[in-house]
Amino acid sequence: MSRTSTFSLKPFGLALGSLALLSSCTDHELPGGTSYPSQATVSTPKVLATFTNDFTKNLPITAYNGGFGSAMAVDPSDPQIFYLLTDRGPNTDGVGSDAKVFPVPAFAPQIGKFRLEGSELKLIETIELKDATGKKLTGLPNPAGLGNAGELAQDMNLQLISPATDPNGLDSEGLVAMADGSFWVSDEYGPHIVHFDRTGRTLRRLNPFNTGADALPKVLAKRWPNRGMEGLTITPDGKTLVGIMQNTLRNPNKATADNSTVLRILTYQIGTGVTQQFIYLMDKPNPFRVSEITAITNTTFLVLERNDDALGGGSTPVKNIFKIDITGATDVSDSENKASGKLFGGKTLEELALAEWPNYGIKSVKKEFVVDVIQAIPNYPHDKVEGLVVLSPTLIAVANDDDFGLATEGSSANRKMIQKILPSVNKVDFNAVYFISLPKALK
């Protein structure tokens, strides 16, 4: 879900990113009178569908809508209005390598417009994302050559969906809300970065397959399935989009990605199409990943790094937030825009050993620990922290992706769909919103 979004909250003027979570039992009031509750929850989500078949082992499993946790933005003119983004829709792992089950294949990725009333986020409008003609998008994978990294779309009977691809399909993960009412959304397919008007209609679509000002670096197409551009933000001057990949690119192969901590950050100048690439180093390789990025200044950002573990699940959950600074980091862009990206002694950046970096003058972004979400929010039950916002120098917010209440269990050859139950509370996972007070100001 990481998605990111931004909003300049006066008088501080910081970027605002995804959903929100909390750290104390008291309300938070910012200069100027804007206040937030200790915890806000999305109104009870509607039921999309309930299934009972072989894939559910004949147990009734419900898909909810829900799903508003991939990213969030605050309305630039009203800090009580929140725009929350879904991803591609209800889906779980299918049977077979990189197979995904889409129980509601016609679901259109969407932005929910919510009003904060007390401790509740009430849905007041749904903005379904559409192509340039106004046709609703789906969350189905793109065709080969246009952003499909190998995922297969199955139905509830584990049969290939027909059609199984959508050239405009979007697995939305990052969100930016603009002052003119439009939105920028990043995704996990192309990766694509799409500009939508206030009604959800496509204005521009950036990706590695385009040319000219709408082109992204070709190397980004090396992302692995379901690990594309997870976070997106915009600099406070409104000129530059900044996206971050969820994991290391499969550049040149899966083994490289599984054992590397190298993540690419992309900057894209909206007015000119000029891009740069910088490197963020995760604390550990897969299963660690990055869920979100949100701007503090034009050169400093918060990054959310995590694993998929949840409290009470038998392993150790990790959800850490870092401050990064791209000042002084090496731009590793490839002037030739090769599919491999820039090579260093014949090696891709991802396969280059860190010990070899000094030979090529490579420096990653500066990284500074800010807060551990698990420690800041006692008994935090969720597995996926996928949103991050900055509200003031000492107040941030994080958000969870509830996966529409769905999960799978079992091996690749013998999976079944189950309800997504949080182990520490024994309840179905739904979106929640909390705030975290920081012991040290961000600037």
C-alpha positions as CSV (number, residue, x, y, z in Angstrom):
1,M,0.0,0.0,0.0
2,S,3.3,2.7,0.1
3,R,2.6,4.2,-0.9
4,T,3.4,8.5,-0.6
5,S,1.7,11.8,-1.0
6,T,2.5,15.3,0.0
7,F,0.8,18.4,1.4
8,S,2.4,21.6,2.7
9,L,0.8,22.2,6.1
10,K,1.2,25.8,7.2
11,P,3.0,27.2,9.0
12,F,5.6,24.4,8.9
13,G,5.4,23.7,5.2
14,L,6.4,20.1,5.3
15,A,5.4,17.4,2.8
16,L,2.5,15.0,3.9
17,G,2.4,11.4,2.8
18,S,0.1,8.3,3.4
19,L,-2.3,7.2,6.1
20,A,-1.7,7.8,9.8
21,L,-0.9,6.0,13.1
22,L,-0.3,7.1,16.7
23,S,2.0,7.0,19.7
24,S,0.2,8.5,22.7
25,C,-3.4,8.5,24.1
26,T,-3.7,12.3,23.8
27,D,-4.9,14.4,20.9
28,H,-2.3,16.3,18.8
29,E,-2.8,20.0,18.0
30,L,-0.6,21.9,15.6
31,P,0.1,25.6,15.4
32,G,-2.8,27.3,13.7
33,G,-5.4,25.2,15.4
34,T,-5.3,22.0,13.4
35,S,-5.8,19.0,15.6
36,Y,-5.8,15.3,15.1
37,P,-7.2,12.6,17.4
38,S,-5.0,10.0,19.0
39,Q,-6.3,7.4,16.6
40,A,-8.5,7.7,13.6
41,T,-10.1,4.7,11.8
42,V,-11.8,4.4,8.4
43,S,-15.5,3.8,8.7
44,T,-16.6,0.2,8.5
45,P,-15.7,-0.9,5.0
46,K,-18.4,-2.3,2.7
47,V,-18.4,-5.9,1.6
48,L,-17.2,-6.3,-2.0
49,A,-17.9,-10.1,-2.2
50,T,-18.0,-13.3,-0.2
51,F,-16.6,-16.5,-1.7
52,T,-17.0,-20.2,-0.8
53,N,-15.3,-22.7,-3.1
54,D,-12.3,-25.0,-3.3
55,F,-9.8,-22.2,-3.1
56,T,-11.3,-21.1,0.3
57,K,-11.6,-24.8,1.4
58,N,-15.4,-24.2,1.3
59,L,-15.2,-21.6,4.1
60,P,-16.8,-18.2,3.5
61,I,-14.2,-15.6,2.9
62,T,-15.1,-11.9,2.5
63,A,-13.3,-9.2,0.5
64,Y,-13.8,-5.7,1.9
65,N,-13.2,-2.3,0.5
66,G,-11.1,-1.5,2.7
67,G,-7.8,-1.3,0.9
68,F,-7.4,2.4,1.5
69,G,-3.9,2.1,2.9
70,S,-1.4,2.2,0.1
71,A,-1.0,6.0,0.4
72,M,-2.6,9.1,1.6
73,A,-2.6,12.8,1.0
74,V,-4.2,15.8,2.8
75,D,-6.3,18.3,0.8
76,P,-4.1,21.4,0.4
77,S,-7.0,23.6,1.3
78,D,-8.5,21.6,4.2
79,P,-6.4,19.6,6.7
80,Q,-9.4,17.7,7.7
81,I,-9.8,16.1,4.3
82,F,-7.7,13.1,3.5
83,Y,-7.3,11.3,0.1
84,L,-6.5,7.6,0.7
85,L,-5.4,5.3,-2.1
86,T,-6.1,1.6,-2.8
87,D,-3.7,-0.6,-4.6
88,R,-4.8,-2.8,-7.6
89,G,-7.7,-4.3,-5.7
90,P,-8.4,-7.5,-3.8
91,N,-5.8,-10.1,-4.6
92,T,-3.9,-13.0,-3.0
93,D,-1.1,-15.3,-4.0
94,G,-2.3,-17.9,-6.5
95,V,-1.1,-21.4,-7.4
96,G,2.2,-21.3,-9.3
97,S,5.2,-19.0,-9.4
98,D,4.1,-15.3,-9.5
99,A,0.4,-16.2,-9.8
100,K,-2.1,-13.8,-8.3
101,V,-5.8,-14.4,-7.7
102,F,-8.1,-11.5,-8.5
103,P,-11.5,-12.3,-6.9
104,V,-13.0,-9.0,-8.1
105,P,-11.1,-8.5,-11.5
106,A,-13.2,-5.5,-12.5
107,F,-12.2,-3.5,-9.4
108,A,-10.9,-0.1,-10.4
109,P,-8.0,1.3,-8.3
110,Q,-9.4,4.3,-6.5
111,I,-8.8,7.3,-4.3
112,G,-11.2,7.7,-1.4
113,K,-11.9,11.2,-0.2
114,F,-12.4,11.1,3.6
115,R,-13.4,13.7,6.1
116,L,-11.9,13.5,9.6
117,E,-14.7,13.7,12.1
118,G,-13.6,13.2,15.7
119,S,-11.7,9.9,15.6
120,E,-13.3,8.6,12.4
121,L,-12.5,9.0,8.7
122,K,-15.8,9.1,6.8
123,L,-15.8,8.4,3.1
124,I,-17.5,11.3,1.3
125,E,-16.4,10.5,-2.3
126,T,-14.8,7.7,-4.3
127,I,-12.6,8.7,-7.3
128,E,-12.1,5.7,-9.5
129,L,-9.0,5.9,-11.7
130,K,-9.6,6.0,-15.5
131,D,-7.7,6.1,-18.8
132,A,-7.6,9.1,-21.0
133,T,-11.0,8.3,-22.6
134,G,-12.7,8.0,-19.2
135,K,-12.8,4.2,-19.1
136,K,-12.2,2.7,-15.7
137,L,-8.8,1.2,-15.1
138,T,-8.4,-2.3,-13.7
139,G,-5.6,-3.6,-11.5
140,L,-4.8,-6.5,-13.9
141,P,-1.1,-6.9,-14.9
142,N,0.1,-5.1,-18.1
143,P,0.9,-7.1,-21.2
144,A,4.5,-8.4,-21.8
145,G,6.7,-5.5,-22.8
146,L,4.5,-2.9,-21.1
147,G,5.2,-3.5,-17.5
148,N,4.5,-7.2,-16.8
149,A,7.3,-8.7,-14.8
150,G,5.8,-12.2,-15.0
151,E,2.6,-12.1,-12.9
152,L,-0.3,-14.3,-14.0
153,A,-3.8,-13.2,-13.2
154,Q,-6.1,-16.1,-12.0
155,D,-9.7,-16.2,-11.0
156,M,-11.2,-17.9,-7.9
157,N,-11.1,-21.2,-9.7
158,L,-7.3,-20.7,-10.3
159,Q,-7.9,-20.4,-14.0
160,L,-6.3,-17.6,-16.1
161,I,-8.6,-14.6,-16.3
162,S,-9.7,-13.6,-19.8
163,P,-8.4,-11.1,-20.6
164,A,-5.6,-11.7,-18.2
165,T,-3.8,-8.3,-18.9
166,D,-4.7,-4.7,-19.2
167,P,-2.4,-2.3,-21.1
168,N,-3.5,0.5,-18.7
169,G,-3.6,-1.7,-15.6
170,L,-2.3,-0.1,-12.5
171,D,-1.0,-1.4,-9.2
172,S,-1.2,1.9,-7.4
173,E,1.1,2.4,-4.4
174,G,2.2,6.1,-4.2
175,L,0.1,9.2,-4.1
176,V,0.7,13.0,-4.4
177,A,-2.2,15.5,-4.2
178,M,-1.6,18.7,-6.1
179,A,-3.0,22.2,-5.3
180,D,-5.0,22.2,-8.5
181,G,-6.9,19.1,-7.4
182,S,-5.0,16.7,-9.6
183,F,-3.1,13.6,-8.4
184,W,0.2,11.8,-9.3
185,V,0.2,8.1,-8.6
186,S,3.1,5.6,-8.9
187,D,2.7,1.9,-9.3
188,E,4.3,-1.5,-9.1
189,Y,3.9,-2.6,-12.8
190,G,5.8,-0.5,-15.3
191,P,6.6,1.1,-13.0
192,H,4.3,3.9,-14.2
193,I,3.8,7.3,-12.7
194,V,0.4,8.6,-13.8
195,H,-1.0,12.1,-13.6
196,F,-4.8,12.1,-13.0
197,D,-7.2,15.1,-13.0
198,R,-9.5,15.7,-10.1
199,T,-12.1,13.2,-11.5
200,G,-9.5,10.4,-11.9
201,R,-9.0,10.7,-15.7
202,T,-5.5,10.1,-17.0
203,L,-3.6,13.2,-18.1
204,R,-0.1,11.8,-18.5
205,R,1.5,8.4,-18.1
206,L,5.2,8.2,-17.5
207,N,7.1,4.8,-17.8
208,P,10.3,3.2,-19.0
209,F,8.7,2.3,-22.3
210,N,8.0,5.9,-23.4
211,T,10.3,8.4,-25.1
212,G,10.8,12.1,-24.6
213,A,9.6,13.9,-21.5
214,D,7.3,11.1,-20.5
215,A,10.1,8.5,-20.3
216,L,11.4,7.0,-17.1
217,P,14.8,5.2,-17.1
218,K,14.6,1.8,-18.8
219,V,16.4,0.1,-16.0
220,L,13.4,0.6,-13.7
221,A,11.6,-2.0,-15.8
222,K,13.9,-4.6,-14.1
223,R,11.7,-4.4,-11.0
224,W,10.5,-7.8,-9.7
225,P,6.8,-8.8,-9.5
226,N,4.9,-6.8,-6.9
227,R,7.9,-4.8,-5.9
228,G,7.8,-1.7,-8.1
229,M,7.7,2.0,-7.2
230,E,6.2,1.7,-3.8
231,G,6.6,5.3,-2.6
232,L,6.1,8.7,-4.3
233,T,6.3,12.3,-3.0
234,I,6.9,15.8,-4.3
235,T,9.4,18.4,-3.2
236,P,8.0,21.3,-1.3
237,D,8.7,23.7,-4.2
238,G,6.3,21.6,-6.3
239,K,8.8,21.0,-9.1
240,T,10.2,17.4,-8.6
241,L,8.5,14.1,-8.1
242,V,10.6,11.7,-6.0
243,G,9.9,7.9,-6.1
244,I,11.5,5.0,-4.4
245,M,11.5,1.3,-5.5
246,Q,10.3,-1.2,-2.9
247,N,13.2,-3.6,-3.4
248,T,16.4,-4.1,-5.3
249,L,15.9,-4.4,-9.1
250,R,16.4,-7.9,-10.7
251,N,19.4,-6.5,-12.5
252,P,20.6,-8.8,-13.9
253,N,18.7,-11.6,-12.1
254,K,16.6,-12.7,-9.2
255,A,19.6,-13.9,-7.1
256,T,21.1,-10.4,-7.3
257,A,17.9,-8.8,-6.0
258,D,17.4,-11.4,-3.2
259,N,20.8,-10.7,-1.7
260,S,21.2,-6.9,-2.2
261,T,20.3,-3.9,-0.1
262,V,20.6,-1.4,-3.0
263,L,17.4,0.5,-3.8
264,R,17.0,3.2,-6.4
265,I,15.5,6.6,-5.8
266,L,14.2,8.4,-8.8
267,T,13.8,12.2,-9.1
268,Y,11.7,13.5,-12.0
269,Q,11.5,17.2,-12.9
270,I,7.8,17.7,-13.9
271,G,8.5,20.7,-16.2
272,T,11.4,19.2,-18.1
273,G,11.3,15.4,-17.8
274,V,14.9,15.4,-16.5
275,T,15.6,12.4,-14.2
276,Q,18.3,11.5,-11.7
277,Q,18.9,8.3,-9.7
278,F,20.3,7.9,-6.2
279,I,20.9,4.9,-4.0
280,Y,19.3,4.1,-0.7
281,L,20.8,1.2,1.3
282,M,18.4,-0.9,3.3
283,D,19.6,-2.3,6.7
284,K,19.0,-5.9,5.4
285,P,18.2,-7.5,2.1
286,N,14.9,-9.3,1.3
287,P,12.6,-9.7,3.2
288,F,13.2,-6.1,4.2
289,R,11.7,-3.6,1.9
290,V,10.8,0.1,1.7
291,S,7.1,1.1,1.8
292,E,7.2,4.9,1.6
293,I,9.0,8.1,1.0
294,T,7.8,11.6,1.9
295,A,9.5,15.0,1.6
296,I,10.8,17.2,4.4
297,T,12.7,19.7,2.3
298,N,13.8,19.7,-1.4
299,T,16.7,17.4,-0.5
300,T,15.7,15.6,2.7
301,F,13.1,12.9,3.1
302,L,11.7,10.3,5.5
303,V,11.8,6.7,4.4
304,L,9.8,3.8,5.9
305,E,11.7,0.4,5.9
306,R,10.0,-2.8,7.2
307,N,9.4,-6.5,7.0
308,D,6.0,-8.2,6.7
309,D,5.9,-9.6,10.2
310,A,3.2,-8.7,12.7
311,L,3.1,-8.8,16.5
312,G,2.1,-12.2,17.7
313,G,2.9,-13.9,14.5
314,G,5.9,-15.9,15.8
315,S,8.7,-13.6,14.4
316,T,10.1,-10.2,15.0
317,P,8.3,-7.3,13.3
318,V,10.5,-4.5,12.0
319,K,9.0,-1.1,11.0
320,N,11.7,1.7,11.1
321,I,11.7,5.2,9.8
322,F,14.8,7.0,8.6
323,K,15.7,10.5,7.5
324,I,17.7,10.7,4.3
325,D,19.6,13.4,2.5
326,I,20.4,13.2,-1.2
327,T,22.9,16.1,-0.9
328,G,26.3,14.7,-1.8
329,A,24.9,11.3,-3.0
330,T,26.1,10.1,-6.4
331,D,23.7,10.4,-9.4
332,V,24.0,6.9,-10.9
333,S,21.9,7.7,-14.0
334,D,22.9,6.1,-17.3
335,S,23.4,8.7,-20.0
336,E,22.9,6.0,-22.6
337,N,19.6,4.8,-20.9
338,K,20.5,1.1,-21.3
339,A,18.1,-1.6,-20.0
340,S,20.9,-2.5,-17.6
341,G,21.4,1.0,-16.4
342,K,24.9,2.4,-16.0
343,L,27.6,-0.3,-15.8
344,F,30.6,-0.2,-13.5
345,G,33.5,-2.4,-14.7
346,G,31.0,-4.4,-16.7
347,K,28.7,-5.0,-13.7
348,T,25.3,-3.5,-13.0
349,L,25.0,-1.3,-9.9
350,E,22.9,-4.1,-8.2
351,E,25.6,-6.7,-8.6
352,L,28.5,-4.4,-7.8
353,A,29.9,-5.2,-4.3
354,L,29.8,-2.3,-1.9
355,A,33.5,-2.7,-1.4
356,E,33.9,-1.8,-5.0
357,W,32.0,1.5,-4.7
358,P,35.0,3.7,-3.8
359,N,36.6,2.6,-7.1
360,Y,33.9,4.4,-9.0
361,G,33.2,7.2,-6.5
362,I,29.7,6.0,-5.6
363,K,28.0,7.3,-2.5
364,S,24.6,6.4,-1.3
365,V,22.2,8.9,0.3
366,K,22.9,9.8,4.0
367,K,20.7,7.8,6.3
368,E,19.7,8.6,9.9
369,F,17.5,6.6,12.2
370,V,14.4,8.5,13.4
371,V,11.9,6.2,15.1
372,D,10.9,2.6,15.5
373,V,7.2,2.3,14.9
374,I,6.8,-0.8,17.0
375,Q,8.3,0.9,20.0
376,A,6.5,4.2,19.4
377,I,3.1,2.4,19.1
378,P,2.8,-0.2,21.8
379,N,1.0,-3.4,20.7
380,Y,0.9,-2.2,17.0
381,P,-0.9,-5.1,15.4
382,H,-0.4,-4.6,11.6
383,D,2.0,-6.3,9.3
384,K,2.1,-3.7,6.5
385,V,3.0,-0.1,7.4
386,E,2.6,1.4,3.9
387,G,2.0,5.1,4.5
388,L,4.1,7.9,6.0
389,V,3.3,11.6,6.5
390,V,5.0,14.6,8.1
391,L,2.7,16.9,10.0
392,S,5.1,19.1,11.9
393,P,8.8,19.0,12.9
394,T,7.9,16.6,15.8
395,L,4.7,14.9,14.5
396,I,4.5,12.2,11.8
397,A,1.9,9.7,10.9
398,V,2.0,6.2,9.5
399,A,-0.6,3.9,7.9
400,N,-1.3,0.2,7.3
401,D,-2.5,-1.7,4.2
402,D,-5.2,-4.1,5.2
403,D,-5.2,-6.1,1.9
404,F,-9.0,-5.8,1.7
405,G,-9.1,-8.4,4.5
406,L,-7.7,-11.2,2.4
407,A,-4.6,-13.4,2.7
408,T,-3.4,-16.8,1.6
409,E,-1.6,-19.7,3.3
410,G,0.1,-22.9,2.1
411,S,2.8,-23.7,-0.4
412,S,2.9,-22.4,-3.9
413,A,1.4,-25.6,-5.2
414,N,-1.3,-25.9,-2.5
415,R,-2.5,-22.5,-1.5
416,K,-5.8,-21.5,-0.1
417,M,-7.5,-18.1,0.5
418,I,-8.1,-17.1,4.1
419,Q,-9.4,-14.1,6.0
420,K,-6.5,-11.8,7.0
421,I,-6.6,-12.0,10.8
422,L,-4.2,-10.0,12.9
423,P,-2.6,-12.5,15.3
424,S,-2.2,-10.2,18.3
425,V,-5.9,-9.1,18.4
426,N,-7.5,-12.0,16.5
427,K,-9.5,-9.7,14.3
428,V,-9.7,-9.0,10.6
429,D,-7.2,-6.4,9.5
430,F,-8.8,-3.0,8.6
431,N,-7.2,0.4,8.0
432,A,-6.2,2.3,11.1
433,V,-4.7,5.8,11.6
434,Y,-2.3,6.9,14.3
435,F,0.2,9.7,15.1
436,I,3.8,9.5,16.3
437,S,5.4,12.3,18.3
438,L,9.1,12.5,17.7
439,P,11.6,13.1,20.5
440,K,13.8,15.2,18.1
441,A,12.6,17.8,15.6
442,L,13.2,16.9,11.9
443,K,14.7,20.3,11.2
